[in-house]
Amino acid sequence: MFGRRTVATNRAFTVFELYEFMEKHWDKENDGAYSVGRLTPMSKKDYIMLPGTDRYLIYVYPRPAKGLRRRNSIVFSLAFTESGRYDTVKNDTSVKSILLGAFTFNRTALEENIHKDPAKSALRRYASNMKRLLAEAGYAD
């Protein structure tokens, strides 16, 4: 299971058109509040950000059909929050042996999966909700 989902649409959206669509149709109380912004100060694009867990947030952006992509879609993906990025760097330790390095890598991967699974389930819930809302509005592909 990956930390990314796409929802096909029958038209291209911009981030702000998608934001307006969510303002009209998204239930902030039951489905979660959201905001528009950049993931980091160095990001070039704006995204819609939804809450995931304390370590991960879910960012949403439209992807228009062009080139080899034949359909318009809305992409839901995971990213670290500021505290999650700090925790990951803090838990990475330098190792002096190959055996200890393999153990540390396995422990880190296990811890990441423990923290990532709730965020992935929230991502699936958001994507299925968006798919339902787009279908009701006539934008589903």
Backbone bond lengths (Angstrom), bond angles and torsions (degrees), N, CA, C in turn:
res aa  C-N    CA-C-N  psi(-1)  N-CA   C-N-CA  omega(-1)  CA-C   N-CA-C  phi
1 M - - - 1.445 - - 1.530 108.19 -
2 F 1.308 116.53 126.50 1.452 121.63 -178.33 1.524 110.29 -99.10
3 G 1.316 116.02 161.68 1.449 121.71 178.59 1.503 112.09 -90.08
4 R 1.335 116.15 47.14 1.464 120.26 -179.62 1.517 109.46 -154.30
5 R 1.319 116.80 138.19 1.459 122.67 175.75 1.519 108.41 -137.97
6 T 1.314 116.05 147.86 1.468 120.60 174.95 1.516 109.09 -123.71
7 V 1.320 114.95 146.55 1.455 122.73 176.91 1.523 106.64 -123.23
8 A 1.326 116.72 121.66 1.470 121.48 -177.92 1.524 110.05 -75.99
9 T 1.332 115.25 140.46 1.466 121.37 176.41 1.521 109.13 -126.82
10 N 1.325 115.83 161.59 1.460 119.62 179.80 1.527 112.44 -96.01
11 R 1.311 117.58 5.39 1.463 122.12 175.31 1.512 109.68 -147.55
12 A 1.313 115.32 158.80 1.464 120.53 178.57 1.531 109.23 -84.26
13 F 1.296 116.19 138.40 1.455 123.23 176.28 1.523 108.62 -114.13
14 T 1.325 116.44 153.48 1.455 121.26 163.80 1.527 106.17 -97.84
15 V 1.305 117.27 170.50 1.465 119.83 179.35 1.521 110.43 -60.94
16 F 1.315 116.67 -40.64 1.459 119.63 -176.79 1.528 111.83 -75.44
17 E 1.324 118.55 -31.50 1.468 120.25 172.20 1.523 110.59 -65.91
18 L 1.313 116.33 -40.33 1.460 120.41 176.86 1.528 110.36 -64.66
19 Y 1.311 116.63 -39.67 1.466 120.76 176.71 1.527 110.55 -61.08
20 E 1.325 117.72 -44.60 1.467 121.56 177.92 1.525 111.20 -63.01
21 F 1.327 116.52 -40.43 1.462 120.31 176.45 1.529 110.38 -60.60
22 M 1.323 116.47 -43.80 1.460 120.09 179.53 1.523 111.27 -67.48
23 E 1.323 117.62 -34.95 1.469 120.31 176.67 1.526 110.77 -60.07
24 K 1.315 117.28 -37.22 1.466 121.15 -178.53 1.523 112.92 -79.32
25 H 1.327 117.57 -36.31 1.465 120.51 -168.22 1.526 115.45 -113.69
26 W 1.312 118.92 -22.57 1.467 121.76 -172.43 1.524 109.53 -81.47
27 D 1.323 117.64 133.90 1.457 123.46 176.76 1.535 108.37 -90.39
28 K 1.328 116.10 102.61 1.469 120.03 -174.27 1.524 112.42 -67.37
29 E 1.315 117.48 -31.26 1.465 119.32 -178.79 1.521 112.00 -69.53
30 N 1.323 117.80 -46.29 1.460 121.28 -175.89 1.528 113.16 -90.61
31 D 1.323 117.81 -31.74 1.456 121.17 -173.60 1.521 113.69 -100.44
32 G 1.312 117.66 -10.59 1.458 120.49 178.04 1.521 112.41 107.64
33 A 1.315 115.14 141.54 1.459 121.14 177.13 1.521 109.12 -76.62
34 Y 1.304 117.14 160.67 1.461 122.01 -177.26 1.512 109.18 -146.05
35 S 1.305 115.47 164.96 1.454 121.11 177.16 1.519 108.89 -147.41
36 V 1.322 115.78 163.96 1.462 121.63 176.21 1.519 107.42 -109.63
37 G 1.313 115.82 134.76 1.447 119.79 178.76 1.511 111.04 178.99
38 R 1.308 114.78 -169.30 1.459 121.01 179.03 1.519 109.41 -103.09
39 L 1.330 114.97 145.65 1.464 119.05 -178.94 1.516 111.91 -65.14
40 T 1.324 116.22 -42.03 1.456 122.44 177.51 1.521 107.84 -135.29
41 P 1.304 118.17 163.72 1.473 118.93 177.00 1.527 113.39 -59.85
42 M 1.337 117.62 -23.23 1.458 121.00 -179.06 1.528 113.38 -89.50
43 S 1.335 118.18 -4.17 1.464 120.89 -179.43 1.518 110.39 -64.55
44 K 1.326 115.52 143.29 1.456 120.35 179.50 1.519 112.22 -93.13
45 K 1.336 116.74 -20.65 1.459 121.15 -175.61 1.516 110.96 -114.44
46 D 1.325 114.65 156.68 1.452 121.16 171.97 1.520 108.85 -92.04
47 Y 1.321 115.88 147.99 1.453 122.58 178.67 1.520 108.82 -133.42
48 I 1.310 116.02 160.03 1.453 121.25 168.82 1.519 105.72 -93.11
49 M 1.327 116.94 128.70 1.461 120.62 -175.84 1.524 110.08 -115.20
50 L 1.335 114.18 131.33 1.459 122.67 179.42 1.530 108.71 -116.66
51 P 1.332 117.75 151.32 1.463 118.98 178.98 1.524 111.35 -71.85
52 G 1.317 116.50 140.33 1.456 121.80 175.98 1.516 109.33 -117.24
53 T 1.325 116.62 -84.55 1.462 123.11 175.17 1.524 107.16 -135.29
54 D 1.332 116.35 -171.26 1.464 118.03 178.73 1.526 111.78 -70.04
55 R 1.334 118.19 -24.44 1.465 121.57 179.22 1.523 114.08 -96.09
56 Y 1.322 117.94 -28.02 1.469 121.62 -173.31 1.522 110.98 -125.03
57 L 1.306 114.93 144.48 1.453 121.36 168.67 1.523 107.68 -119.24
58 I 1.307 115.53 162.79 1.458 120.83 179.78 1.518 106.95 -111.37
59 Y 1.324 115.13 124.47 1.459 118.36 177.89 1.521 109.16 -111.48
60 V 1.334 113.85 146.57 1.462 122.16 -173.09 1.513 108.24 -126.75
61 Y 1.327 115.27 136.65 1.462 119.25 175.82 1.522 109.33 -150.51
62 P 1.332 116.90 147.35 1.471 119.79 175.61 1.516 110.63 -80.46
63 R 1.315 115.69 148.38 1.465 121.58 177.85 1.521 107.70 -128.91
64 P 1.324 117.76 108.65 1.466 120.01 -178.19 1.525 112.05 -74.52
65 A 1.312 114.99 156.17 1.468 120.86 177.17 1.524 108.46 -75.82
66 K 1.324 115.95 123.50 1.460 120.98 173.10 1.515 107.99 -165.25
67 G 1.294 116.41 151.49 1.454 120.88 -178.02 1.522 110.96 66.56
68 L 1.313 116.28 -126.84 1.459 120.41 -179.48 1.525 113.38 -79.02
69 R 1.331 117.45 -18.52 1.468 120.26 176.32 1.514 108.52 -75.82
70 R 1.298 116.61 121.21 1.465 120.30 -174.49 1.504 113.71 -98.88
71 R 1.319 117.49 -5.55 1.454 117.70 -179.65 1.518 110.52 -138.64
72 N 1.319 113.79 150.57 1.449 120.95 175.64 1.520 108.32 -74.52
73 S 1.312 116.41 147.49 1.459 118.64 179.33 1.525 110.47 -153.33
74 I 1.310 113.30 166.16 1.454 122.07 173.28 1.523 105.78 -117.49
75 V 1.323 116.62 128.51 1.458 122.30 -174.16 1.521 109.34 -106.29
76 F 1.324 115.70 132.74 1.463 124.03 173.57 1.517 106.89 -112.41
77 S 1.320 117.74 128.10 1.457 120.69 -177.59 1.526 110.54 -145.26
78 L 1.336 115.98 162.43 1.461 122.35 -179.52 1.516 111.49 -97.60
79 A 1.313 115.69 146.72 1.465 122.07 173.05 1.522 108.17 -145.61
80 F 1.325 116.30 155.34 1.452 120.77 176.19 1.519 110.72 -68.61
81 T 1.315 116.24 144.88 1.456 120.76 164.76 1.522 106.74 -80.87
82 E 1.311 117.80 174.15 1.468 120.08 178.47 1.522 110.75 -61.50
83 S 1.326 117.61 -43.06 1.464 119.60 -179.75 1.527 110.81 -69.37
84 G 1.331 117.69 -35.37 1.456 120.60 177.88 1.510 112.43 -65.98
85 R 1.322 116.69 -38.80 1.469 120.89 177.48 1.527 109.92 -64.76
86 Y 1.315 116.37 -41.49 1.460 120.55 179.30 1.529 110.52 -65.41
87 D 1.336 118.18 -43.70 1.467 121.26 -179.44 1.523 111.26 -62.32
88 T 1.324 117.67 -38.94 1.459 120.81 -179.81 1.521 111.13 -65.64
89 V 1.319 117.23 -44.26 1.462 120.85 179.19 1.528 110.00 -66.75
90 K 1.320 117.02 -39.09 1.462 121.07 -179.24 1.531 111.16 -64.72
91 N 1.346 117.66 -36.90 1.460 121.18 -177.85 1.522 113.20 -78.25
92 D 1.327 118.69 -20.00 1.461 120.38 176.61 1.532 108.62 -72.98
93 T 1.298 115.10 124.30 1.464 119.32 -179.39 1.517 109.11 -120.61
94 S 1.309 116.27 150.82 1.459 118.91 175.93 1.522 108.15 -77.97
95 V 1.321 116.01 141.94 1.463 120.83 -177.70 1.515 109.33 -121.68
96 K 1.349 116.09 156.73 1.453 120.07 -176.79 1.515 113.01 -111.35
97 S 1.328 118.53 -9.74 1.460 119.05 179.50 1.521 109.75 -131.89
98 I 1.313 115.64 155.89 1.462 120.53 -179.80 1.517 110.62 -65.77
99 L 1.317 118.01 -41.74 1.458 121.90 -179.30 1.528 111.18 -63.17
100 L 1.305 117.02 -46.96 1.455 120.43 178.54 1.528 110.29 -65.79
101 G 1.329 117.46 -35.08 1.453 121.05 177.84 1.511 112.02 -63.37
102 A 1.352 118.03 -40.86 1.459 121.57 177.83 1.514 110.44 -65.16
103 F 1.327 117.55 -40.24 1.462 121.29 178.36 1.522 110.67 -63.90
104 T 1.316 116.59 -44.95 1.463 121.14 -179.92 1.520 110.65 -63.10
105 F 1.342 116.93 -41.01 1.460 120.09 179.27 1.528 110.56 -63.67
106 N 1.329 117.89 -44.46 1.464 120.77 179.59 1.518 111.31 -63.75
107 R 1.333 117.45 -40.67 1.458 120.44 178.88 1.530 110.37 -64.69
108 T 1.326 116.97 -42.31 1.460 120.94 179.68 1.522 111.01 -65.35
109 A 1.338 117.80 -41.54 1.463 120.63 178.46 1.516 110.95 -64.23
110 L 1.329 117.94 -40.19 1.458 121.61 178.20 1.516 110.81 -64.21
111 E 1.328 117.29 -45.14 1.460 120.58 178.34 1.523 111.25 -62.58
112 E 1.319 117.23 -38.30 1.459 120.09 178.90 1.525 110.89 -64.22
113 N 1.331 117.45 -42.28 1.458 120.10 178.45 1.523 111.67 -64.84
114 I 1.324 116.95 -37.67 1.465 119.90 178.22 1.517 110.22 -61.50
115 H 1.316 117.46 -40.58 1.460 120.76 -179.36 1.527 112.35 -80.66
116 K 1.321 117.57 -28.26 1.452 120.74 -174.34 1.530 112.94 -82.50
117 D 1.339 118.86 -29.49 1.464 120.96 -175.74 1.526 113.61 -58.16
118 P 1.345 121.17 -45.37 1.467 119.29 176.66 1.529 112.64 -62.68
119 A 1.323 116.90 -34.91 1.469 119.90 178.03 1.519 110.30 -68.11
120 K 1.331 117.70 -37.20 1.462 120.57 178.16 1.527 111.30 -66.06
121 S 1.315 117.32 -37.89 1.462 118.97 178.26 1.531 110.49 -68.33
122 A 1.327 117.88 -36.52 1.466 120.42 174.86 1.521 110.40 -65.17
123 L 1.329 117.15 -39.40 1.464 121.58 177.72 1.527 110.58 -60.84
124 R 1.322 117.54 -45.36 1.477 120.87 178.15 1.518 111.07 -62.27
125 R 1.334 116.52 -40.57 1.463 120.58 179.78 1.530 110.64 -64.33
126 Y 1.334 117.50 -44.79 1.467 120.80 178.47 1.530 111.21 -62.54
127 A 1.330 117.33 -43.59 1.467 120.80 -178.24 1.520 111.15 -65.51
128 S 1.322 118.22 -41.86 1.470 119.66 179.23 1.526 110.73 -68.08
129 N 1.326 116.87 -35.13 1.459 119.72 176.69 1.525 111.01 -66.19
130 M 1.331 117.10 -41.69 1.470 120.50 178.55 1.519 110.39 -64.88
131 K 1.319 117.04 -39.26 1.460 120.67 178.53 1.527 110.54 -61.28
132 R 1.324 116.46 -42.20 1.470 121.07 177.98 1.527 110.97 -64.56
133 L 1.334 117.37 -44.71 1.462 120.73 179.84 1.528 111.95 -63.93
134 L 1.320 117.00 -40.84 1.464 120.29 178.28 1.519 110.91 -65.53
135 A 1.323 117.79 -39.25 1.463 121.14 177.98 1.526 111.01 -64.27
136 E 1.323 117.12 -41.44 1.461 120.50 178.63 1.519 111.89 -64.81
137 A 1.326 117.15 -34.24 1.465 121.35 179.87 1.532 112.79 -85.48
138 G 1.336 118.20 -6.42 1.454 121.36 178.69 1.522 114.05 86.86
139 Y 1.332 118.18 17.47 1.461 121.43 -179.07 1.520 113.33 -104.45
140 A 1.322 118.16 -1.58 1.462 120.15 -178.57 1.528 110.17 -73.86
141 D 1.307 115.34 146.54 1.471 120.23 -179.75 1.511 109.68 -100.06
